Every structure is written in C-alpha cells, then in structure tokens.
C-alpha cells in the first residue's frame, strides 16, 4: 500500500537534533513531518546520559530555545534533576529520561508535528541537488513524502549519503569512536559514593580544567557538598586500573555516573566501549549489541563489589538504543575545523554555539580531552548544515560538516539541539519564501532564532 504525504518540511530522524528541528519548523509556520525508523522518539535524550554542550566550562548557558522548552516541560512533570559543574571540565544537564520521553511527545503535539514512527527511508529521488520525493517504508505501507524542504537528522547522514553527497568517516585508519551500551542502576546511596570520592580523589577525573586553580581534594569536597553523585571514575585511576588488570572490568577510559532521579538513588552508567570501522550496517550493530551485554554485566558487578554506596545496587535496564558517537561527517558548504573549535572562534554568521570540550574516545583506555580556550564557546555557521550542492536539504546533529576534532565537540546532545533549531527555522523560512538554504539571509535567521530563545551571543 502506498500513501503520498505533502509537507512544507520533512525531518528525517527523531533524535535530539530532529526533535528540535521539527518543533522549530512547526513553530515558524511550516506543516511539518517527523520520520523515525524506530519507536524511540527522542534518541539519546531518552538514554539517561548527561545532556552535554548546553553550558560552557565556565558555566554560561549557550543553548536555549526549544531545549529550554523541553527542560521546562520536564520540570513541570518532576523530571528535571538539575545542572551542575562536574568538577572536571564540563557542566551537565540531568533529567529523568522517562519523563523526557513524555515531555518530547507533549511538545510535538503542542506544535502540531506529525510523526511517522517505525518508518525507514527506503529511497530518495533527487536531481541536480534537489530532492523531489523521499520514500519511507513502514510495517504495512510505503509513504511517498513530498516536501519543499528536507532535513537530515539521522545522525549517520543517511539522506545526504543517498543523494551522493560526499562525506568523511573515522580517523586515518578508518576507526570510529567506540559505540557504547549505556545502562542504569538504582538503589545507590549517593552520600556514600561521594564520601568515597572525597576519600580517594585520585580515582576520579577532578581538577582537569586548566582554568581552575583548585586541587582535586578541594573539588571533591565541593562535589560532596553539592550532593549529586555525578562522578567520573577515570581509567587512569587506581580503582579502574586494578579492575582492568584483574579482568573484572573491560579496558576503558572511564566509568561515569549520571543521576537521573530526583532522590539521586538512580544513575546511568557510561563505560562500555567497542571500536569498529562501521557502525551503520545491521550486522555490525547486532554483533556489537551482543558483545556489549557482557561488558554491561561485568561493569555492574564491578560497581557493586568495588564502589562504596553501590553494594545494594540493582541493574535497572539498558538505554533503548546503542550509543553511537561517530559515523559519517557529511561535507557541506562550510567545513568546521578543530582549530576553530579549540580557539573558541566567533562568527557574524553563527546560527548555533558549541561549548563541549574536544572529546575523542579511542580504543581501550585512549581518550583525548581538551578544554576550549578561555572555557568559552565557538560559533557554528549555517554552511556546516547545508550538504554540498543540495538545494532543499539541510542537516543537523553529529553528521555536520567538520573535521574529526571539531566533530568530537559538536556531536553532543546540547549542540545537536541548537543546530536542529537553527535548520528547522531555516527550512521553514525557505519553504515560505521558496528559496534555497544558501539564498537565505543569515542575519534574518539569527534575528528569529534570538527572538525564539536561541543563544547566539556572549561567552568568551
């Protein structure tokens, strides 16, 4: 069975970037469709991971707009945990992922976004850089989607790749940052965990910020006083080194706790890792899921046996999907570099800000991390979100046009939502004016984004 759907804007992929893009497009008057290949509307926002990239290392907010609306909705429902400096390099935002999932659906309904879950893009009809139709296959039918503007928020840049837009992928050896299976444990005692951090700060990623003169012990005390068990156990510390050497724990660079319940007794754990040269094919993804289950179980037992405050912890499930840090980087009209990110470069044509550290995970215990200059932010131009040569396709999220170093900062959820709001707004304007994204006035776009709460100014 075939159905044709006509829209002003069609957003493909319902992760953090796609959610923001669809809401922004609809807010700006576009009849909007959101297509998702699974049932997970919200992507990694539902994982329990900290939402990074929303504030600079100095603590200044750099993401607002749609993201702020989502946080407010979570808060109204009792699902906003808070935002704190982890005494390492970053400020994090913490939410209850189950409440976040509900808040996302409420906001999509509020703005009248149509959604097609369980719908995989099957083909893209395009000519001379213009998409004329996109076909999505659902369980019992095909949808022929005709839109004035399309937005690729698939993470992997699937739509752009199907339009033959060139891309880069991986390091010089073709290896990607590791995939991860995030899991949740409950019934921890946060004060006991934080006392352990205070007694043994050498196990944790503390005092890594070159802009802070405080010692690891002083920062451990601050973390204890705050009461949030947002703890980064470092792979270089004796606790994890001993576990890795004994075989209790897989080789890793970190074991990170993120609180996601208001009583702070529930944390999401980010530690598992598997490096591949492919994280797109179903065969590789399936094998990865099975292999990472063993890492999850071993890590859970290691936590119970070795971290005070976790002795009565129970495993409370895994995230609804694999965590994928890196795949295709689609080449666009502008190419963001690691130097621009590291130096905190500002631009008059910036349409979103990034502020997460350079953060390149590697195999086993390898992990490159570096703070942005002056603990500040950098600006992302619209050209990074326009696939090269395309006239009615934009993109947002981790497939943006950049080198690998810049990507490692811009790939996080906060920045993905900022780029999503920018291209959603841009697509709505292009649909109204019947123009190409490259013809859009960036200054007009910036004015609208500011008026709708996006943060484009300020910070070092």
ABEGO torsion letter per residue (X at the ends): XBBBBBBABBBBEABAAAAAAAAAAAAAGBBBBBBBABABBGEAAAAGBBBBGABBAAGBBABBEAAAAAAAAAAAAGABAEBBBAGBABBBBBBBAAAAAAAAAAAAAAAGBBBBBGBBBABBBBBGGBBABBBBBBAABBBBBBBABBBBAAGAGAAAAAAGBBBBBEBAAGBBBBBBBBBBBBGBBAAAAAAAAAABAAABBBGABAABABBAAAAAAAAAAAGBBBBBBBAABAAAAAAAAAGABBBBABBBBBBABAAGABBBBBABBBBBABAABAAAAAAAAAAAAAAAAAAAAAAAAABBGAAABBBAEBBABBBBABBBBBBBABBBBAAAAAAGBBBAABABBBABBBBBBBBEABBBBBBBBGGBBBBBBAAAABBBGBAABBBBEAABBBBAAAAAAAABAAAAAAAAAAAAAAAAAAAAAGBBAAABBAAAAAAAAAAAGBBABEEX
